[in-house]
């Protein structure tokens, strides 16, 4: 999750139907999307990605996609052996996995497998602690059946899959992923929302010798913990989170920012959520 980002998939608000945006209430957005602002913010994110040396691949528009498709991270998991297609716990997002598979086929990326009913899984709950260890949050979007299926798919590759309990938080209607509470910044450093992580998760991170940087808690609701690693101690964060941004600078990171007031905070999806990394080195 922290190697140099070389190829990444995104889905613009335009392709995810934000121009209409008439389902925002039922999908849990805070207010009706301002398409013009959201698209401009997405364009700025793509500029930052390209400036960092990443090839940006766009998910095509489709009638099966909803506003949530802009948060491309969740519908598939990248592995060294191909994509694992998710079966999202949010039912409107289920078609996104097939859209990811179609793009992967065009790029020559194999599909390792997929999570099926009764399993639910969203990749926002999945954090690679190292190339051989995947930590998966168990909550409302990813259940134990889904975790078991991912474990079975990766077991033959000698990859250990660990489960981490998630808090109740705002409840089942809210978007609370494991990656809402932790972001890998480099191989040794994790940005965390410490009070919301389970004790066993914190102890696991400490036992692995990882350095924990706590967000500024006043910036929790503006997605301060959602930071994308570009590799080489470079990260993308939201400009709304200036205090957490300063902590990252103090820790030696090169921080590139964009405003996510409409694109991110409205729909509860930050820089990591907006990107599906396909290739790192």
C-alpha positions in Angstrom: 0.0 0.0 0.0 3.0 2.3 0.2 5.2 1.5 -2.8 5.6 4.0 -5.6 2.2 4.3 -7.3 2.5 3.6 -11.0 -1.1 2.9 -12.1 -4.4 3.8 -10.5 -8.1 3.6 -11.4 -10.5 6.4 -10.6 -14.1 7.2 -11.5 -15.0 10.8 -12.1 -18.2 12.3 -10.7 -19.3 12.7 -14.3 -19.1 9.0 -14.9 -20.8 8.2 -11.6 -23.9 10.3 -12.3 -23.2 13.2 -10.0 -24.7 15.6 -12.6 -28.1 14.2 -11.6 -27.3 13.3 -8.0 -30.9 12.6 -7.2 -30.2 9.5 -5.0 -27.9 11.4 -2.5 -30.3 11.0 0.5 -30.7 7.3 0.3 -26.9 6.8 -0.3 -26.0 8.7 2.9 -24.6 11.9 1.4 -24.8 15.0 3.6 -26.4 17.2 1.0 -27.2 17.3 -2.7 -23.9 17.1 -4.6 -22.6 20.2 -6.4 -21.4 18.5 -9.6 -19.3 21.4 -10.9 -17.3 21.7 -7.6 -17.0 17.9 -7.2 -15.7 17.4 -10.7 -13.2 20.3 -10.3 -11.9 18.7 -7.1 -11.6 15.3 -8.8 -9.7 16.9 -11.7 -7.2 18.3 -9.2 -6.8 14.9 -7.6 -6.0 13.4 -11.0 -3.5 16.1 -11.6 -1.7 15.3 -8.4 -1.7 11.6 -9.3 -0.2 12.3 -12.7 2.3 14.7 -11.4 3.5 11.9 -9.0 4.1 9.7 -12.0 1.0 7.5 -11.9 -0.9 6.4 -15.0 -4.6 7.3 -14.3 -7.2 4.9 -15.7 -10.8 6.0 -15.7 -13.8 3.7 -15.0 -16.2 4.2 -17.9 -19.7 5.6 -17.3 -22.5 3.0 -16.9 -26.1 3.0 -16.0 -25.3 0.5 -13.3 -23.1 2.9 -11.4 -24.3 5.2 -8.6 -22.8 8.2 -6.9 -20.7 5.9 -4.7 -18.8 4.6 -7.7 -16.6 7.6 -7.4 -15.1 5.9 -4.4 -13.3 3.3 -6.5 -11.2 1.8 -3.8 -14.0 -0.4 -2.4 -15.2 -2.7 -5.2 -11.9 -4.6 -5.7 -8.7 -5.5 -3.9 -5.4 -5.5 -5.7 -3.0 -8.3 -5.0 0.3 -9.5 -6.6 -1.8 -12.2 -8.2 -4.6 -10.1 -9.7 -7.8 -8.5 -8.4 -10.2 -9.9 -5.9 -13.7 -8.7 -6.7 -15.7 -7.6 -3.7 -19.3 -8.1 -2.8 -20.1 -4.8 -1.2 -22.2 -4.6 2.0 -23.9 -1.6 0.4 -26.2 -3.2 -2.1 -26.2 -0.4 -4.7 -22.4 -0.9 -5.1 -22.5 -4.6 -6.1 -22.3 -3.8 -9.9 -19.1 -1.9 -9.4 -17.1 -5.1 -9.0 -18.0 -6.3 -12.5 -17.1 -2.8 -13.9 -13.7 -3.2 -12.2 -13.3 -6.6 -13.7 -14.0 -5.2 -17.2 -11.3 -2.6 -16.9 -8.9 -5.2 -15.5 -9.5 -7.4 -18.5 -8.7 -4.5 -20.9 -5.4 -3.9 -19.0 -4.4 -7.5 -18.9 -4.9 -7.8 -15.2 -6.1 -11.2 -14.0 -9.0 -11.7 -11.6 -7.8 -14.0 -8.7 -11.4 -14.6 -7.4 -14.4 -13.0 -6.0 -16.4 -12.8 -2.8 -19.9 -14.2 -3.1 -23.1 -14.3 -1.0 -23.3 -14.9 2.0 -20.0 -13.0 2.1 -19.9 -9.2 2.1 -16.6 -7.3 1.6 -15.4 -3.8 0.8 -11.7 -3.1 0.2 -12.0 0.0 2.4 -11.8 -2.5 5.2 -8.6 -4.1 4.0 -5.1 -2.9 4.9 -1.9 -4.5 3.7 0.4 -4.4 6.7 3.2 -5.8 4.6 3.3 -7.9 1.3 2.4 -11.1 3.2 -0.1 -9.8 5.8 -3.6 -8.4 5.1 -5.7 -7.0 7.9 -9.4 -6.9 7.3 -11.9 -5.0 9.4 -15.1 -6.9 10.4 -18.1 -4.6 10.5 -21.3 -3.6 8.7 -19.6 -3.6 5.2 -17.4 -6.6 5.5 -18.6 -9.7 7.4 -16.9 -12.8 8.7 -18.1 -14.9 5.7 -16.4 -12.4 3.3 -13.2 -12.4 5.4 -13.1 -16.2 5.2 -13.5 -16.2 1.4 -10.6 -13.7 1.0 -8.5 -15.8 3.4 -9.2 -18.9 1.3 -8.3 -17.1 -1.9 -5.0 -15.8 -0.4 -4.1 -18.9 1.7 -2.6 -20.7 -1.2 -0.3 -17.8 -1.8 1.1 -18.0 1.7 -0.5 -14.7 2.7 -1.8 -14.3 6.2 -5.3 -12.7 6.6 -6.1 -11.2 10.0 -9.4 -9.9 11.2 -9.9 -6.7 13.2 -13.2 -5.8 14.9 -14.7 -2.4 14.0 -16.6 -0.2 16.4 -20.3 0.4 16.1 -19.6 4.1 15.5 -22.4 6.1 14.0 -24.3 2.9 13.2 -25.0 0.6 10.2 -26.1 3.4 7.9 -22.8 5.2 8.2 -19.6 4.5 6.1 -17.1 3.3 8.7 -14.3 1.2 7.2 -11.0 0.1 8.7 -9.3 2.6 6.4 -11.5 5.3 8.0 -9.4 4.7 11.1 -5.9 4.0 9.8 -3.8 4.8 6.7 -0.4 3.3 5.9 2.0 6.1 5.1 5.1 4.1 4.5 6.3 0.6 5.6 7.0 1.8 9.1 4.3 4.5 9.7 0.5 4.5 10.2 -1.8 7.4 10.5 -4.4 6.5 13.1 -7.6 7.6 14.7 -6.5 6.0 17.9 -9.6 6.2 20.2 -11.7 4.5 17.5 -9.4 1.6 16.9 -10.0 -1.6 18.9 -7.4 -2.3 21.6 -6.3 -5.5 19.8 -5.7 -3.7 16.6 -3.5 -1.0 18.3 -1.5 -3.7 20.0 -1.1 -5.6 16.8 0.3 -2.5 15.1 2.6 -1.8 18.0 3.8 -5.4 18.1 5.0 -5.1 14.5 7.1 -2.1 15.4 5.0 0.4 13.5 5.1 4.1 14.3 1.7 5.5 15.0 0.8 9.1 14.2 -2.5 10.2 15.6 -4.7 12.6 13.7 -5.9 15.9 15.1 -9.2 14.7 16.5 -11.0 17.9 15.7 -10.5 17.0 12.1 -12.1 13.5 12.3 -15.3 14.5 10.5 -13.3 16.0 7.6 -11.6 12.6 7.0 -8.2 13.5 8.4 -7.3 9.8 8.7 -7.8 9.2 5.0 -4.4 9.8 3.4 -3.1 8.2 0.2 0.5 7.1 0.0 2.3 7.7 -3.3 5.5 6.0 -2.2 8.8 7.6 -1.3 7.3 9.4 1.7 4.9 11.3 -0.6 1.2 11.4 0.3 -2.0 13.1 -0.8 -4.2 14.5 1.9 -7.2 16.9 2.1 -6.4 20.6 2.5 -9.3 20.9 5.0 -7.2 19.1 7.6 -4.4 21.6 8.2 -3.4 20.4 11.7 -3.1 16.8 10.7 -1.3 17.9 7.6 1.2 19.7 9.8 1.8 16.5 11.8 2.7 14.7 8.6 5.1 17.4 7.6 6.7 17.3 11.0 7.2 13.5 10.6 9.1 14.0 7.3 6.4 13.5 4.7 6.0 15.3 1.5 2.3 16.3 1.6 0.3 17.2 -1.5 -3.2 18.5 -0.9 -6.5 19.2 -2.6 -9.8 20.4 -1.4 -12.4 17.7 -0.8 -15.2 19.7 0.6 -17.7 18.5 -2.0 -16.1 15.4 -3.5 -14.9 13.8 -0.3 -16.5 15.1 2.9 -20.1 15.2 1.4 -19.9 11.4 0.6 -17.5 10.4 3.4 -14.8 9.2 1.1 -11.2 10.6 1.1 -8.2 10.3 -1.2 -7.7 6.6 -0.6 -11.4 5.9 -1.2 -11.3 7.8 -4.5 -8.5 5.6 -5.9 -8.0 1.9 -6.7 -4.2 1.4 -7.0 -3.5 -1.2 -9.7 0.3 -1.2 -9.7 3.0 -0.2 -7.2 6.7 -0.9 -7.1 
